[in-house]
Amino acid sequence: MTGTAEPLLRIEGLRTVFRTHGGEIAAVDGVDLSVPRGRTLGIVGESGCGKSVLSLSVMRLVAHPGRVAAGRVLLEGRDLLQLSAAEMRDVRGSQVAMIFQEPMTSLNPVHTVGFQITEAMRAHDPRASRAELRDRAIEALKRVRIPAPERRFEEYPHLLSGGMRQRVMIAMALACRPKLLIADEPTTALDVTVQAQILDLLRDLQQETGMSIILITHDLGVVAEMADEVAVMYAGRVVERAAAGAVFDDPMHPYTLGLLGSVPRLDEERETLLAIEGSVPPPFALPRGCRFHPRCPFAVEDCKAEPPPLRAIAPGHEAACLRAPVERLAA
Ligand SMILES: Nc1ncnc2c1ncn2[C@@H]1O[C@H](COP(=O)(O)OP(=O)(O)OP(=O)(O)O)[C@@H](O)[C@H]1O
């Protein structure tokens, strides 16, 4: 990753497992990542590759029968996995906040928007008066560019459009000025125009506040627009990691090439592939060796032996592939 300054968040050797009838499975299996201050890390990969479990692990919100089995999640050097439940509650919202794909499931339909924002604020500042909280909540609605915030404050969530609901969620998430915002598919449920508005808003808010963002998405267009750094996940592991420009211009892992819908050719033009065949194997049916090898057009016998570690292929650009960079393989 670029930059030498200490990152805001460093994830080391994270492993999150679920107990199932067939035994314990690892949905996140040895992930190392870092998020620089004020920057956006995009985490991409197909459905089921472990993106959401990774973010829930950072928030310590993995529900039973799941648990974080190993690793460290260092926020400014402090390991969140070692905090007491009370300390972690304090970190959530005040230092790290999260927004999800479908805001309606996170907003309570029986309470007004204002009530929900002020309750979230009260949890972190129990001594604030009602009037103070109201003012702050309206301020928070203004920050996310919600028109007529005083009126919206009194309304119930179902009266708002999907885009407005996501703005309310962002307002709640940012109310306590977190240093890190985790956005899990924040625009997936929205139509394209609204999607662009929400991404613009997140970018503006990042400029204003200097917060870091982890943006989780299966949409490479969103990542291209937003991310400074990109981590590509496959079957619970990071398979490629670099500055966003490098991942898009010079992808080195065959899976990334597949996601980008392109294969390298001698004349350096890209030829479109319809899709990578097959799907992400579930954690209980992982192939030996490289987890991508059954779907990989470049796989050789050695790929079936050991899982390849992430290694630097170019400065600041890592890939977990014996054959990387695969551009060379086209020659
Ligand atoms: N409660 C659970 N019990 C067992 N396995 C689980 C549980 N929750 C998630 N998993 C497994 O963990 C793996 C990763 O899931 P995760 O939701 O993180 O993927 P994702 O990349 O975020 O996909 P999506 O975009 O569909 O949410 C999946 O194979 C899933 O089956």
Ligand as a Chemical Component Dictionary entry (heavy atoms), coordinates in Angstrom:
data_LIG
# 
_chem_comp.id                   LIG 
_chem_comp.type                 NON-POLYMER 
_chem_comp.pdbx_formal_charge   0 
_chem_comp.three_letter_code    LIG 
# 
loop_
_chem_comp_atom.comp_id 
_chem_comp_atom.atom_id 
_chem_comp_atom.alt_atom_id 
_chem_comp_atom.type_symbol 
_chem_comp_atom.charge 
_chem_comp_atom.model_Cartn_x 
_chem_comp_atom.model_Cartn_y 
_chem_comp_atom.model_Cartn_z 
_chem_comp_atom.pdbx_ordinal 
LIG N1  N1  N 0 -24.158 -17.184 9.860  1  
LIG C1  C1  C 0 -23.384 -17.837 8.995  2  
LIG N2  N2  N 0 -23.221 -19.179 9.096  3  
LIG C2  C2  C 0 -22.436 -19.866 8.232  4  
LIG N3  N3  N 0 -21.762 -19.277 7.215  5  
LIG C3  C3  C 0 -21.888 -17.965 7.066  6  
LIG C4  C4  C 0 -22.696 -17.161 7.934  7  
LIG N4  N4  N 0 -22.634 -15.859 7.509  8  
LIG C5  C5  C 0 -21.809 -15.870 6.423  9  
LIG N5  N5  N 0 -21.367 -17.112 6.167  10 
LIG C6  C6  C 0 -20.481 -17.529 5.070  11 
LIG O1  O1  O 0 -19.412 -16.649 4.952  12 
LIG C7  C7  C 0 -19.052 -16.471 3.596  13 
LIG C8  C8  C 0 -18.838 -14.988 3.321  14 
LIG O2  O2  O 0 -20.066 -14.286 3.407  15 
LIG P1  P1  P 0 -20.170 -12.702 3.224  16 
LIG O3  O3  O 0 -21.585 -12.321 3.496  17 
LIG O4  O4  O 0 -19.097 -12.043 3.991  18 
LIG O5  O5  O 0 -19.867 -12.530 1.693  19 
LIG P2  P2  P 0 -19.952 -11.199 0.845  20 
LIG O6  O6  O 0 -18.718 -11.193 0.018  21 
LIG O7  O7  O 0 -20.181 -10.029 1.713  22 
LIG O8  O8  O 0 -21.205 -11.490 -0.051 23 
LIG P3  P3  P 0 -22.518 -10.617 -0.251 24 
LIG O9  O9  O 0 -22.094 -9.502  -1.145 25 
LIG O10 O10 O 0 -23.462 -11.575 -0.883 26 
LIG O11 O11 O 0 -22.945 -10.190 1.125  27 
LIG C9  C9  C 0 -20.170 -17.063 2.756  28 
LIG O12 O12 O 0 -19.696 -18.222 2.121  29 
LIG C10 C10 C 0 -21.226 -17.420 3.755  30 
LIG O13 O13 O 0 -21.787 -18.657 3.431  31 
# 
loop_
_chem_comp_bond.comp_id 
_chem_comp_bond.atom_id_1 
_chem_comp_bond.atom_id_2 
_chem_comp_bond.value_order 
_chem_comp_bond.pdbx_ordinal 
LIG N1  C1  SING 1  
LIG C1  N2  SING 2  
LIG C1  C4  DOUB 3  
LIG N2  C2  DOUB 4  
LIG C2  N3  SING 5  
LIG N3  C3  DOUB 6  
LIG C3  C4  SING 7  
LIG C3  N5  SING 8  
LIG C4  N4  SING 9  
LIG N4  C5  DOUB 10 
LIG C5  N5  SING 11 
LIG N5  C6  SING 12 
LIG C6  O1  SING 13 
LIG C6  C10 SING 14 
LIG O1  C7  SING 15 
LIG C7  C8  SING 16 
LIG C7  C9  SING 17 
LIG C8  O2  SING 18 
LIG O2  P1  SING 19 
LIG P1  O3  DOUB 20 
LIG P1  O4  SING 21 
LIG P1  O5  SING 22 
LIG O5  P2  SING 23 
LIG P2  O6  DOUB 24 
LIG P2  O7  SING 25 
LIG P2  O8  SING 26 
LIG O8  P3  SING 27 
LIG P3  O9  DOUB 28 
LIG P3  O10 SING 29 
LIG P3  O11 SING 30 
LIG C9  O12 SING 31 
LIG C9  C10 SING 32 
LIG C10 O13 SING 33 
# 
